[in-house]
Amino acid sequence: MQLAYKVNLGQEFTTVWIRNDRKTIKFSDERCVICEGVEIADMPGLQYCNLLSGVFQAVLGLRGFKGTTYQETCRALGDPECMWTTKSE
Ligand SMILES: [Zn+2]
């Protein structure tokens, strides 16, 4: 699953948004494979597919982008899409 995301990074996301100064990058995926079919109602604040944050951070690191990646929204918790943000250090 992680490998699939590595291979597809930059192609499979619903949106990829890069701020003008290139210090903030947002990814969103409304077909997140990890959250597919998952519904969590009783654990607010849980970031179900947060492990992908580490994958994105590693891939961006290989491209020379140093930053911190965290998850903002998650489909497993009822959000319409999974979204992650990377902020340059
Ligand atoms: Zn997800």
PDB file of the backbone (N, CA, C, O) and the ligand in Angstrom, with CONECT records:
HET     ZN  A 101       1
ATOM      1  N   MET A   1       0.830  -1.201   0.000  1.00  0.00           N
ATOM      2  CA  MET A   1       0.000   0.000   0.000  1.00  0.00           C
ATOM      3  C   MET A   1       0.869   1.258   0.000  1.00  0.00           C
ATOM      4  O   MET A   1       0.628   2.196  -0.759  1.00  0.00           O
ATOM      5  N   GLN A   2       1.875   1.257   0.858  1.00  0.00           N
ATOM      6  CA  GLN A   2       2.776   2.414   0.881  1.00  0.00           C
ATOM      7  C   GLN A   2       3.523   2.534  -0.440  1.00  0.00           C
ATOM      8  O   GLN A   2       3.736   3.627  -0.963  1.00  0.00           O
ATOM      9  N   LEU A   3       3.911   1.379  -0.959  1.00  0.00           N
ATOM     10  CA  LEU A   3       4.649   1.377  -2.213  1.00  0.00           C
ATOM     11  C   LEU A   3       3.805   1.988  -3.325  1.00  0.00           C
ATOM     12  O   LEU A   3       4.303   2.763  -4.141  1.00  0.00           O
ATOM     13  N   ALA A   4       2.517   1.633  -3.349  1.00  0.00           N
ATOM     14  CA  ALA A   4       1.628   2.163  -4.373  1.00  0.00           C
ATOM     15  C   ALA A   4       1.607   3.685  -4.318  1.00  0.00           C
ATOM     16  O   ALA A   4       1.618   4.359  -5.348  1.00  0.00           O
ATOM     17  N   TYR A   5       1.577   4.205  -3.114  1.00  0.00           N
ATOM     18  CA  TYR A   5       1.554   5.654  -2.997  1.00  0.00           C
ATOM     19  C   TYR A   5       2.857   6.278  -3.447  1.00  0.00           C
ATOM     20  O   TYR A   5       2.876   7.356  -4.040  1.00  0.00           O
ATOM     21  N   LYS A   6       3.949   5.583  -3.157  1.00  0.00           N
ATOM     22  CA  LYS A   6       5.249   6.124  -3.595  1.00  0.00           C
ATOM     23  C   LYS A   6       5.294   6.199  -5.113  1.00  0.00           C
ATOM     24  O   LYS A   6       5.715   7.202  -5.691  1.00  0.00           O
ATOM     25  N   VAL A   7       4.848   5.110  -5.751  1.00  0.00           N
ATOM     26  CA  VAL A   7       4.887   5.054  -7.206  1.00  0.00           C
ATOM     27  C   VAL A   7       3.963   6.107  -7.803  1.00  0.00           C
ATOM     28  O   VAL A   7       4.277   6.729  -8.817  1.00  0.00           O
ATOM     29  N   ASN A   8       2.825   6.292  -7.159  1.00  0.00           N
ATOM     30  CA  ASN A   8       1.808   7.155  -7.741  1.00  0.00           C
ATOM     31  C   ASN A   8       1.882   8.600  -7.281  1.00  0.00           C
ATOM     32  O   ASN A   8       1.108   9.440  -7.739  1.00  0.00           O
ATOM     33  N   LEU A   9       2.787   8.888  -6.400  1.00  0.00           N
ATOM     34  CA  LEU A   9       2.832  10.240  -5.853  1.00  0.00           C
ATOM     35  C   LEU A   9       2.869  11.288  -6.967  1.00  0.00           C
ATOM     36  O   LEU A   9       3.713  11.224  -7.861  1.00  0.00           O
ATOM     37  N   GLY A  10       1.967  12.229  -6.907  1.00  0.00           N
ATOM     38  CA  GLY A  10       1.938  13.270  -7.916  1.00  0.00           C
ATOM     39  C   GLY A  10       1.003  12.947  -9.065  1.00  0.00           C
ATOM     40  O   GLY A  10       0.755  13.797  -9.920  1.00  0.00           O
ATOM     41  N   GLN A  11       0.481  11.734  -9.098  1.00  0.00           N
ATOM     42  CA  GLN A  11      -0.426  11.390 -10.197  1.00  0.00           C
ATOM     43  C   GLN A  11      -1.827  11.035  -9.708  1.00  0.00           C
ATOM     44  O   GLN A  11      -2.826  11.321 -10.369  1.00  0.00           O
ATOM     45  N   GLU A  12      -1.875  10.413  -8.548  1.00  0.00           N
ATOM     46  CA  GLU A  12      -3.147   9.847  -8.125  1.00  0.00           C
ATOM     47  C   GLU A  12      -3.928  10.756  -7.184  1.00  0.00           C
ATOM     48  O   GLU A  12      -5.076  10.456  -6.858  1.00  0.00           O
ATOM     49  N   PHE A  13      -3.344  11.834  -6.752  1.00  0.00           N
ATOM     50  CA  PHE A  13      -4.060  12.683  -5.820  1.00  0.00           C
ATOM     51  C   PHE A  13      -5.182  13.434  -6.510  1.00  0.00           C
ATOM     52  O   PHE A  13      -5.113  13.730  -7.703  1.00  0.00           O
ATOM     53  N   THR A  14      -6.206  13.735  -5.746  1.00  0.00           N
ATOM     54  CA  THR A  14      -7.300  14.532  -6.286  1.00  0.00           C
ATOM     55  C   THR A  14      -6.794  15.946  -6.550  1.00  0.00           C
ATOM     56  O   THR A  14      -7.032  16.512  -7.617  1.00  0.00           O
ATOM     57  N   THR A  15      -6.098  16.505  -5.576  1.00  0.00           N
ATOM     58  CA  THR A  15      -5.497  17.815  -5.786  1.00  0.00           C
ATOM     59  C   THR A  15      -4.137  17.877  -5.109  1.00  0.00           C
ATOM     60  O   THR A  15      -3.928  17.277  -4.054  1.00  0.00           O
ATOM     61  N   VAL A  16      -3.228  18.597  -5.717  1.00  0.00           N
ATOM     62  CA  VAL A  16      -1.954  18.920  -5.102  1.00  0.00           C
ATOM     63  C   VAL A  16      -1.797  20.422  -5.214  1.00  0.00           C
ATOM     64  O   VAL A  16      -1.835  20.972  -6.315  1.00  0.00           O
ATOM     65  N   TRP A  17      -1.623  21.076  -4.107  1.00  0.00           N
ATOM     66  CA  TRP A  17      -1.595  22.525  -4.090  1.00  0.00           C
ATOM     67  C   TRP A  17      -0.270  22.986  -3.493  1.00  0.00           C
ATOM     68  O   TRP A  17       0.086  22.598  -2.380  1.00  0.00           O
ATOM     69  N   ILE A  18       0.446  23.803  -4.227  1.00  0.00           N
ATOM     70  CA  ILE A  18       1.733  24.307  -3.735  1.00  0.00           C
ATOM     71  C   ILE A  18       1.656  25.823  -3.617  1.00  0.00           C
ATOM     72  O   ILE A  18       1.343  26.513  -4.587  1.00  0.00           O
ATOM     73  N   ARG A  19       1.936  26.325  -2.452  1.00  0.00           N
ATOM     74  CA  ARG A  19       1.888  27.762  -2.258  1.00  0.00           C
ATOM     75  C   ARG A  19       2.991  28.434  -3.067  1.00  0.00           C
ATOM     76  O   ARG A  19       4.011  27.821  -3.382  1.00  0.00           O
ATOM     77  N   ASN A  20       2.771  29.693  -3.394  1.00  0.00           N
ATOM     78  CA  ASN A  20       3.697  30.426  -4.255  1.00  0.00           C
ATOM     79  C   ASN A  20       5.142  30.364  -3.786  1.00  0.00           C
ATOM     80  O   ASN A  20       6.057  30.210  -4.596  1.00  0.00           O
ATOM     81  N   ASP A  21       5.346  30.482  -2.493  1.00  0.00           N
ATOM     82  CA  ASP A  21       6.723  30.466  -2.001  1.00  0.00           C
ATOM     83  C   ASP A  21       7.271  29.044  -1.848  1.00  0.00           C
ATOM     84  O   ASP A  21       8.403  28.853  -1.403  1.00  0.00           O
ATOM     85  N   ARG A  22       6.456  28.045  -2.221  1.00  0.00           N
ATOM     86  CA  ARG A  22       6.853  26.635  -2.215  1.00  0.00           C
ATOM     87  C   ARG A  22       7.187  26.113  -0.821  1.00  0.00           C
ATOM     88  O   ARG A  22       7.865  25.095  -0.678  1.00  0.00           O
ATOM     89  N   LYS A  23       6.716  26.801   0.186  1.00  0.00           N
ATOM     90  CA  LYS A  23       7.006  26.344   1.544  1.00  0.00           C
ATOM     91  C   LYS A  23       5.877  25.506   2.121  1.00  0.00           C
ATOM     92  O   LYS A  23       6.048  24.856   3.152  1.00  0.00           O
ATOM     93  N   THR A  24       4.742  25.516   1.471  1.00  0.00           N
ATOM     94  CA  THR A  24       3.618  24.709   1.935  1.00  0.00           C
ATOM     95  C   THR A  24       3.041  23.930   0.762  1.00  0.00           C
ATOM     96  O   THR A  24       2.739  24.494  -0.290  1.00  0.00           O
ATOM     97  N   ILE A  25       2.895  22.642   0.958  1.00  0.00           N
ATOM     98  CA  ILE A  25       2.300  21.787  -0.076  1.00  0.00           C
ATOM     99  C   ILE A  25       1.140  21.031   0.556  1.00  0.00           C
ATOM    100  O   ILE A  25       1.270  20.466   1.642  1.00  0.00           O
ATOM    101  N   LYS A  26       0.008  21.029  -0.132  1.00  0.00           N
ATOM    102  CA  LYS A  26      -1.139  20.268   0.358  1.00  0.00           C
ATOM    103  C   LYS A  26      -1.498  19.195  -0.655  1.00  0.00           C
ATOM    104  O   LYS A  26      -1.516  19.447  -1.860  1.00  0.00           O
ATOM    105  N   PHE A  27      -1.785  17.988  -0.155  1.00  0.00           N
ATOM    106  CA  PHE A  27      -2.260  16.901  -1.005  1.00  0.00           C
ATOM    107  C   PHE A  27      -3.634  16.509  -0.525  1.00  0.00           C
ATOM    108  O   PHE A  27      -3.892  16.497   0.678  1.00  0.00           O
ATOM    109  N   SER A  28      -4.510  16.192  -1.435  1.00  0.00           N
ATOM    110  CA  SER A  28      -5.767  15.602  -0.985  1.00  0.00           C
ATOM    111  C   SER A  28      -6.110  14.421  -1.875  1.00  0.00           C
ATOM    112  O   SER A  28      -5.762  14.383  -3.055  1.00  0.00           O
ATOM    113  N   ASP A  29      -6.800  13.460  -1.279  1.00  0.00           N
ATOM    114  CA  ASP A  29      -7.155  12.240  -1.996  1.00  0.00           C
ATOM    115  C   ASP A  29      -8.541  11.810  -1.548  1.00  0.00           C
ATOM    116  O   ASP A  29      -8.732  11.409  -0.400  1.00  0.00           O
ATOM    117  N   GLU A  30      -9.496  11.894  -2.443  1.00  0.00           N
ATOM    118  CA  GLU A  30     -10.851  11.498  -2.059  1.00  0.00           C
ATOM    119  C   GLU A  30     -11.078  10.006  -2.286  1.00  0.00           C
ATOM    120  O   GLU A  30     -12.182   9.505  -2.074  1.00  0.00           O
ATOM    121  N   ARG A  31     -10.050   9.305  -2.710  1.00  0.00           N
ATOM    122  CA  ARG A  31     -10.155   7.851  -2.870  1.00  0.00           C
ATOM    123  C   ARG A  31      -9.029   7.167  -2.103  1.00  0.00           C
ATOM    124  O   ARG A  31      -8.462   6.177  -2.565  1.00  0.00           O
ATOM    125  N   CYS A  32      -8.719   7.696  -0.949  1.00  0.00           N
ATOM    126  CA  CYS A  32      -7.642   7.145  -0.129  1.00  0.00           C
ATOM    127  C   CYS A  32      -7.835   5.650   0.088  1.00  0.00           C
ATOM    128  O   CYS A  32      -8.870   5.221   0.598  1.00  0.00           O
ATOM    129  N   VAL A  33      -6.846   4.864  -0.297  1.00  0.00           N
ATOM    130  CA  VAL A  33      -6.991   3.401  -0.238  1.00  0.00           C
ATOM    131  C   VAL A  33      -7.020   2.882   1.195  1.00  0.00           C
ATOM    132  O   VAL A  33      -7.638   1.854   1.472  1.00  0.00           O
ATOM    133  N   ILE A  34      -6.367   3.573   2.086  1.00  0.00           N
ATOM    134  CA  ILE A  34      -6.328   3.098   3.474  1.00  0.00           C
ATOM    135  C   ILE A  34      -7.680   3.295   4.152  1.00  0.00           C
ATOM    136  O   ILE A  34      -8.108   2.461   4.950  1.00  0.00           O
ATOM    137  N   CYS A  35      -8.351   4.401   3.832  1.00  0.00           N
ATOM    138  CA  CYS A  35      -9.631   4.704   4.479  1.00  0.00           C
ATOM    139  C   CYS A  35     -10.816   4.093   3.750  1.00  0.00           C
ATOM    140  O   CYS A  35     -11.955   4.213   4.201  1.00  0.00           O
ATOM    141  N   GLU A  36     -10.558   3.452   2.646  1.00  0.00           N
ATOM    142  CA  GLU A  36     -11.649   2.879   1.869  1.00  0.00           C
ATOM    143  C   GLU A  36     -12.472   1.918   2.728  1.00  0.00           C
ATOM    144  O   GLU A  36     -11.937   0.934   3.238  1.00  0.00           O
ATOM    145  N   GLY A  37     -13.743   2.191   2.888  1.00  0.00           N
ATOM    146  CA  GLY A  37     -14.615   1.301   3.640  1.00  0.00           C
ATOM    147  C   GLY A  37     -14.483   1.408   5.146  1.00  0.00           C
ATOM    148  O   GLY A  37     -15.123   0.655   5.880  1.00  0.00           O
ATOM    149  N   VAL A  38     -13.664   2.330   5.613  1.00  0.00           N
ATOM    150  CA  VAL A  38     -13.468   2.479   7.050  1.00  0.00           C
ATOM    151  C   VAL A  38     -14.310   3.639   7.563  1.00  0.00           C
ATOM    152  O   VAL A  38     -14.356   4.707   6.953  1.00  0.00           O
ATOM    153  N   GLU A  39     -14.968   3.415   8.683  1.00  0.00           N
ATOM    154  CA  GLU A  39     -15.768   4.475   9.261  1.00  0.00           C
ATOM    155  C   GLU A  39     -15.564   4.455  10.771  1.00  0.00           C
ATOM    156  O   GLU A  39     -15.880   3.471  11.440  1.00  0.00           O
ATOM    157  N   ILE A  40     -15.036   5.542  11.293  1.00  0.00           N
ATOM    158  CA  ILE A  40     -14.771   5.612  12.728  1.00  0.00           C
ATOM    159  C   ILE A  40     -15.592   6.757  13.300  1.00  0.00           C
ATOM    160  O   ILE A  40     -15.417   7.915  12.920  1.00  0.00           O
ATOM    161  N   ALA A  41     -16.477   6.424  14.206  1.00  0.00           N
ATOM    162  CA  ALA A  41     -17.376   7.456  14.723  1.00  0.00           C
ATOM    163  C   ALA A  41     -17.055   7.841  16.164  1.00  0.00           C
ATOM    164  O   ALA A  41     -17.414   8.931  16.609  1.00  0.00           O
ATOM    165  N   ASP A  42     -16.390   6.966  16.887  1.00  0.00           N
ATOM    166  CA  ASP A  42     -16.252   7.193  18.329  1.00  0.00           C
ATOM    167  C   ASP A  42     -14.844   7.593  18.756  1.00  0.00           C
ATOM    168  O   ASP A  42     -14.528   7.566  19.945  1.00  0.00           O
ATOM    169  N   MET A  43     -13.991   7.967  17.792  1.00  0.00           N
ATOM    170  CA  MET A  43     -12.639   8.380  18.166  1.00  0.00           C
ATOM    171  C   MET A  43     -12.274   9.702  17.503  1.00  0.00           C
ATOM    172  O   MET A  43     -11.436   9.738  16.602  1.00  0.00           O
ATOM    173  N   PRO A  44     -12.895  10.778  17.943  1.00  0.00           N
ATOM    174  CA  PRO A  44     -12.604  12.075  17.323  1.00  0.00           C
ATOM    175  C   PRO A  44     -11.129  12.436  17.496  1.00  0.00           C
ATOM    176  O   PRO A  44     -10.536  12.207  18.551  1.00  0.00           O
ATOM    177  N   GLY A  45     -10.564  12.992  16.459  1.00  0.00           N
ATOM    178  CA  GLY A  45      -9.168  13.400  16.554  1.00  0.00           C
ATOM    179  C   GLY A  45      -8.204  12.345  16.035  1.00  0.00           C
ATOM    180  O   GLY A  45      -7.034  12.638  15.791  1.00  0.00           O
ATOM    181  N   LEU A  46      -8.688  11.124  15.865  1.00  0.00           N
ATOM    182  CA  LEU A  46      -7.820  10.082  15.312  1.00  0.00           C
ATOM    183  C   LEU A  46      -7.512  10.398  13.854  1.00  0.00           C
ATOM    184  O   LEU A  46      -8.386  10.823  13.097  1.00  0.00           O
ATOM    185  N   GLN A  47      -6.268  10.186  13.478  1.00  0.00           N
ATOM    186  CA  GLN A  47      -5.893  10.390  12.073  1.00  0.00           C
ATOM    187  C   GLN A  47      -5.595   9.027  11.494  1.00  0.00           C
ATOM    188  O   GLN A  47      -4.475   8.523  11.582  1.00  0.00           O
ATOM    189  N   TYR A  48      -6.611   8.444  10.905  1.00  0.00           N
ATOM    190  CA  TYR A  48      -6.559   7.034  10.560  1.00  0.00           C
ATOM    191  C   TYR A  48      -5.436   6.703   9.588  1.00  0.00           C
ATOM    192  O   TYR A  48      -4.723   5.719   9.788  1.00  0.00           O
ATOM    193  N   CYS A  49      -5.268   7.487   8.562  1.00  0.00           N
ATOM    194  CA  CYS A  49      -4.233   7.156   7.575  1.00  0.00           C
ATOM    195  C   CYS A  49      -3.038   8.081   7.722  1.00  0.00           C
ATOM    196  O   CYS A  49      -2.358   8.394   6.745  1.00  0.00           O
ATOM    197  N   ASN A  50      -2.790   8.512   8.944  1.00  0.00           N
ATOM    198  CA  ASN A  50      -1.684   9.430   9.192  1.00  0.00           C
ATOM    199  C   ASN A  50      -0.326   8.828   8.844  1.00  0.00           C
ATOM    200  O   ASN A  50       0.646   9.558   8.652  1.00  0.00           O
ATOM    201  N   LEU A  51      -0.255   7.503   8.761  1.00  0.00           N
ATOM    202  CA  LEU A  51       1.032   6.890   8.428  1.00  0.00           C
ATOM    203  C   LEU A  51       1.518   7.332   7.053  1.00  0.00           C
ATOM    204  O   LEU A  51       2.713   7.283   6.765  1.00  0.00           O
ATOM    205  N   LEU A  52       0.584   7.763   6.205  1.00  0.00           N
ATOM    206  CA  LEU A  52       0.984   8.246   4.880  1.00  0.00           C
ATOM    207  C   LEU A  52       1.768   9.550   4.979  1.00  0.00           C
ATOM    208  O   LEU A  52       2.556   9.872   4.089  1.00  0.00           O
ATOM    209  N   SER A  53       1.556  10.295   6.051  1.00  0.00           N
ATOM    210  CA  SER A  53       2.310  11.536   6.223  1.00  0.00           C
ATOM    211  C   SER A  53       3.803  11.256   6.164  1.00  0.00           C
ATOM    212  O   SER A  53       4.564  11.998   5.542  1.00  0.00           O
ATOM    213  N   GLY A  54       4.211  10.175   6.820  1.00  0.00           N
ATOM    214  CA  GLY A  54       5.626   9.815   6.834  1.00  0.00           C
ATOM    215  C   GLY A  54       6.124   9.431   5.451  1.00  0.00           C
ATOM    216  O   GLY A  54       7.267   9.710   5.087  1.00  0.00           O
ATOM    217  N   VAL A  55       5.240   8.779   4.677  1.00  0.00           N
ATOM    218  CA  VAL A  55       5.613   8.387   3.319  1.00  0.00           C
ATOM    219  C   VAL A  55       5.833   9.625   2.457  1.00  0.00           C
ATOM    220  O   VAL A  55       6.830   9.728   1.743  1.00  0.00           O
ATOM    221  N   PHE A  56       4.891  10.565   2.531  1.00  0.00           N
ATOM    222  CA  PHE A  56       5.009  11.780   1.721  1.00  0.00           C
ATOM    223  C   PHE A  56       6.255  12.559   2.103  1.00  0.00           C
ATOM    224  O   PHE A  56       6.975  13.079   1.251  1.00  0.00           O
ATOM    225  N   GLN A  57       6.490  12.625   3.410  1.00  0.00           N
ATOM    226  CA  GLN A  57       7.641  13.366   3.890  1.00  0.00           C
ATOM    227  C   GLN A  57       8.932  12.757   3.348  1.00  0.00           C
ATOM    228  O   GLN A  57       9.846  13.476   2.943  1.00  0.00           O
ATOM    229  N   ALA A  58       8.998  11.426   3.344  1.00  0.00           N
ATOM    230  CA  ALA A  58      10.191  10.740   2.854  1.00  0.00           C
ATOM    231  C   ALA A  58      10.385  10.984   1.352  1.00  0.00           C
ATOM    232  O   ALA A  58      11.501  11.226   0.892  1.00  0.00           O
ATOM    233  N   VAL A  59       9.280  10.917   0.595  1.00  0.00           N
ATOM    234  CA  VAL A  59       9.382  11.098  -0.850  1.00  0.00           C
ATOM    235  C   VAL A  59       9.809  12.536  -1.176  1.00  0.00           C
ATOM    236  O   VAL A  59      10.661  12.765  -2.035  1.00  0.00           O
ATOM    237  N   LEU A  60       9.207  13.485  -0.484  1.00  0.00           N
ATOM    238  CA  LEU A  60       9.576  14.884  -0.716  1.00  0.00           C
ATOM    239  C   LEU A  60      11.021  15.131  -0.316  1.00  0.00           C
ATOM    240  O   LEU A  60      11.721  15.930  -0.938  1.00  0.00           O
ATOM    241  N   GLY A  61      11.463  14.433   0.737  1.00  0.00           N
ATOM    242  CA  GLY A  61      12.846  14.558   1.175  1.00  0.00           C
ATOM    243  C   GLY A  61      13.808  14.136   0.078  1.00  0.00           C
ATOM    244  O   GLY A  61      14.862  14.745  -0.106  1.00  0.00           O
ATOM    245  N   LEU A  62      13.437  13.085  -0.653  1.00  0.00           N
ATOM    246  CA  LEU A  62      14.268  12.609  -1.753  1.00  0.00           C
ATOM    247  C   LEU A  62      14.352  13.650  -2.860  1.00  0.00           C
ATOM    248  O   LEU A  62      15.315  13.684  -3.626  1.00  0.00           O
ATOM    249  N   ARG A  63      13.330  14.499  -2.932  1.00  0.00           N
ATOM    250  CA  ARG A  63      13.324  15.550  -3.958  1.00  0.00           C
ATOM    251  C   ARG A  63      13.912  16.841  -3.422  1.00  0.00           C
ATOM    252  O   ARG A  63      13.837  17.881  -4.078  1.00  0.00           O
ATOM    253  N   GLY A  64      14.492  16.782  -2.241  1.00  0.00           N
ATOM    254  CA  GLY A  64      15.183  17.939  -1.705  1.00  0.00           C
ATOM    255  C   GLY A  64      14.310  18.865  -0.886  1.00  0.00           C
ATOM    256  O   GLY A  64      14.728  19.969  -0.535  1.00  0.00           O
ATOM    257  N   PHE A  65      13.088  18.423  -0.577  1.00  0.00           N
ATOM    258  CA  PHE A  65      12.189  19.266   0.193  1.00  0.00           C
ATOM    259  C   PHE A  65      12.213  18.805   1.639  1.00  0.00           C
ATOM    260  O   PHE A  65      11.809  17.684   1.947  1.00  0.00           O
ATOM    261  N   LYS A  66      12.682  19.663   2.518  1.00  0.00           N
ATOM    262  CA  LYS A  66      12.721  19.306   3.927  1.00  0.00           C
ATOM    263  C   LYS A  66      11.559  19.956   4.647  1.00  0.00           C
ATOM    264  O   LYS A  66      11.395  21.176   4.612  1.00  0.00           O
ATOM    265  N   GLY A  67      10.761  19.143   5.296  1.00  0.00           N
ATOM    266  CA  GLY A  67       9.624  19.722   5.990  1.00  0.00           C
ATOM    267  C   GLY A  67       8.929  18.706   6.873  1.00  0.00           C
ATOM    268  O   GLY A  67       9.366  17.565   7.019  1.00  0.00           O
ATOM    269  N   THR A  68       7.842  19.156   7.452  1.00  0.00           N
ATOM    270  CA  THR A  68       7.053  18.311   8.330  1.00  0.00           C
ATOM    271  C   THR A  68       5.690  18.086   7.691  1.00  0.00           C
ATOM    272  O   THR A  68       5.041  19.032   7.244  1.00  0.00           O
ATOM    273  N   THR A  69       5.265  16.842   7.650  1.00  0.00           N
ATOM    274  CA  THR A  69       3.978  16.517   7.044  1.00  0.00           C
ATOM    275  C   THR A  69       3.003  16.047   8.115  1.00  0.00           C
ATOM    276  O   THR A  69       3.348  15.218   8.957  1.00  0.00           O
ATOM    277  N   TYR A  70       1.812  16.565   8.080  1.00  0.00           N
ATOM    278  CA  TYR A  70       0.783  16.094   9.004  1.00  0.00           C
ATOM    279  C   TYR A  70      -0.547  16.009   8.280  1.00  0.00           C
ATOM    280  O   TYR A  70      -0.741  16.597   7.217  1.00  0.00           O
ATOM    281  N   GLN A  71      -1.457  15.258   8.886  1.00  0.00           N
ATOM    282  CA  GLN A  71      -2.745  15.053   8.243  1.00  0.00           C
ATOM    283  C   GLN A  71      -3.754  16.078   8.747  1.00  0.00           C
ATOM    284  O   GLN A  71      -3.790  16.396   9.936  1.00  0.00           O
ATOM    285  N   GLU A  72      -4.560  16.583   7.844  1.00  0.00           N
ATOM    286  CA  GLU A  72      -5.567  17.574   8.238  1.00  0.00           C
ATOM    287  C   GLU A  72      -6.968  16.982   8.306  1.00  0.00           C
ATOM    288  O   GLU A  72      -7.684  17.172   9.289  1.00  0.00           O
ATOM    289  N   THR A  73      -7.349  16.274   7.274  1.00  0.00           N
ATOM    290  CA  THR A  73      -8.676  15.654   7.291  1.00  0.00           C
ATOM    291  C   THR A  73      -8.549  14.190   6.902  1.00  0.00           C
ATOM    292  O   THR A  73      -7.568  13.785   6.279  1.00  0.00           O
ATOM    293  N   CYS A  74      -9.543  13.405   7.272  1.00  0.00           N
ATOM    294  CA  CYS A  74      -9.474  11.963   7.052  1.00  0.00           C
ATOM    295  C   CYS A  74     -10.868  11.424   6.746  1.00  0.00           C
ATOM    296  O   CYS A  74     -11.820  11.691   7.479  1.00  0.00           O
ATOM    297  N   ARG A  75     -10.978  10.682   5.684  1.00  0.00           N
ATOM    298  CA  ARG A  75     -12.266  10.115   5.274  1.00  0.00           C
ATOM    299  C   ARG A  75     -12.835   9.155   6.300  1.00  0.00           C
ATOM    300  O   ARG A  75     -14.052   9.069   6.459  1.00  0.00           O
ATOM    301  N   ALA A  76     -11.972   8.435   6.994  1.00  0.00           N
ATOM    302  CA  ALA A  76     -12.455   7.470   7.984  1.00  0.00           C
ATOM    303  C   ALA A  76     -13.250   8.164   9.085  1.00  0.00           C
ATOM    304  O   ALA A  76     -14.063   7.539   9.765  1.00  0.00           O
ATOM    305  N   LEU A  77     -13.005   9.468   9.252  1.00  0.00           N
ATOM    306  CA  LEU A  77     -13.697  10.229  10.293  1.00  0.00           C
ATOM    307  C   LEU A  77     -14.853  11.036   9.729  1.00  0.00           C
ATOM    308  O   LEU A  77     -15.440  11.858  10.434  1.00  0.00           O
ATOM    309  N   GLY A  78     -15.186  10.811   8.465  1.00  0.00           N
ATOM    310  CA  GLY A  78     -16.342  11.466   7.890  1.00  0.00           C
ATOM    311  C   GLY A  78     -16.022  12.665   7.012  1.00  0.00           C
ATOM    312  O   GLY A  78     -16.933  13.281   6.459  1.00  0.00           O
ATOM    313  N   ASP A  79     -14.750  13.007   6.874  1.00  0.00           N
ATOM    314  CA  ASP A  79     -14.406  14.099   5.969  1.00  0.00           C
ATOM    315  C   ASP A  79     -14.565  13.638   4.529  1.00  0.00           C
ATOM    316  O   ASP A  79     -14.455  12.446   4.243  1.00  0.00           O
ATOM    317  N   PRO A  80     -14.826  14.579   3.612  1.00  0.00           N
ATOM    318  CA  PRO A  80     -15.054  14.187   2.217  1.00  0.00           C
ATOM    319  C   PRO A  80     -13.791  13.657   1.542  1.00  0.00           C
ATOM    320  O   PRO A  80     -13.875  12.950   0.538  1.00  0.00           O
ATOM    321  N   GLU A  81     -12.639  13.990   2.078  1.00  0.00           N
ATOM    322  CA  GLU A  81     -11.383  13.535   1.481  1.00  0.00           C
ATOM    323  C   GLU A  81     -10.312  13.505   2.552  1.00  0.00           C
ATOM    324  O   GLU A  81     -10.463  14.094   3.622  1.00  0.00           O
ATOM    325  N   CYS A  82      -9.235  12.814   2.248  1.00  0.00           N
ATOM    326  CA  CYS A  82      -8.078  12.831   3.134  1.00  0.00           C
ATOM    327  C   CYS A  82      -7.140  13.930   2.640  1.00  0.00           C
ATOM    328  O   CYS A  82      -6.853  14.018   1.446  1.00  0.00           O
ATOM    329  N   MET A  83      -6.670  14.759   3.552  1.00  0.00           N
ATOM    330  CA  MET A  83      -5.783  15.839   3.138  1.00  0.00           C
ATOM    331  C   MET A  83      -4.579  15.913   4.063  1.00  0.00           C
ATOM    332  O   MET A  83      -4.695  15.790   5.283  1.00  0.00           O
ATOM    333  N   TRP A  84      -3.426  16.116   3.452  1.00  0.00           N
ATOM    334  CA  TRP A  84      -2.190  16.244   4.214  1.00  0.00           C
ATOM    335  C   TRP A  84      -1.514  17.562   3.842  1.00  0.00           C
ATOM    336  O   TRP A  84      -1.653  18.050   2.721  1.00  0.00           O
ATOM    337  N   THR A  85      -0.793  18.116   4.781  1.00  0.00           N
ATOM    338  CA  THR A  85      -0.071  19.361   4.544  1.00  0.00           C
ATOM    339  C   THR A  85       1.404  19.154   4.882  1.00  0.00           C
ATOM    340  O   THR A  85       1.735  18.564   5.911  1.00  0.00           O
ATOM    341  N   THR A  86       2.268  19.632   4.028  1.00  0.00           N
ATOM    342  CA  THR A  86       3.694  19.620   4.315  1.00  0.00           C
ATOM    343  C   THR A  86       4.180  21.060   4.421  1.00  0.00           C
ATOM    344  O   THR A  86       3.959  21.867   3.518  1.00  0.00           O
ATOM    345  N   LYS A  87       4.829  21.367   5.506  1.00  0.00           N
ATOM    346  CA  LYS A  87       5.368  22.707   5.696  1.00  0.00           C
ATOM    347  C   LYS A  87       6.867  22.626   5.755  1.00  0.00           C
ATOM    348  O   LYS A  87       7.437  21.820   6.491  1.00  0.00           O
ATOM    349  N   SER A  88       7.499  23.470   4.970  1.00  0.00           N
ATOM    350  CA  SER A  88       8.952  23.514   4.942  1.00  0.00           C
ATOM    351  C   SER A  88       9.503  24.035   6.271  1.00  0.00           C
ATOM    352  O   SER A  88       8.893  24.879   6.926  1.00  0.00           O
ATOM    353  N   GLU A  89      10.664  23.514   6.651  1.00  0.00           N
ATOM    354  CA  GLU A  89      11.231  23.907   7.950  1.00  0.00           C
ATOM    355  C   GLU A  89      11.935  25.242   7.833  1.00  0.00           C
ATOM    356  O   GLU A  89      12.477  25.743   8.818  1.00  0.00           O
TER     357      GLU A  89
HETATM  358 ZN    ZN A 101      -7.260   8.310   4.326  1.00  0.00          ZN2+
END
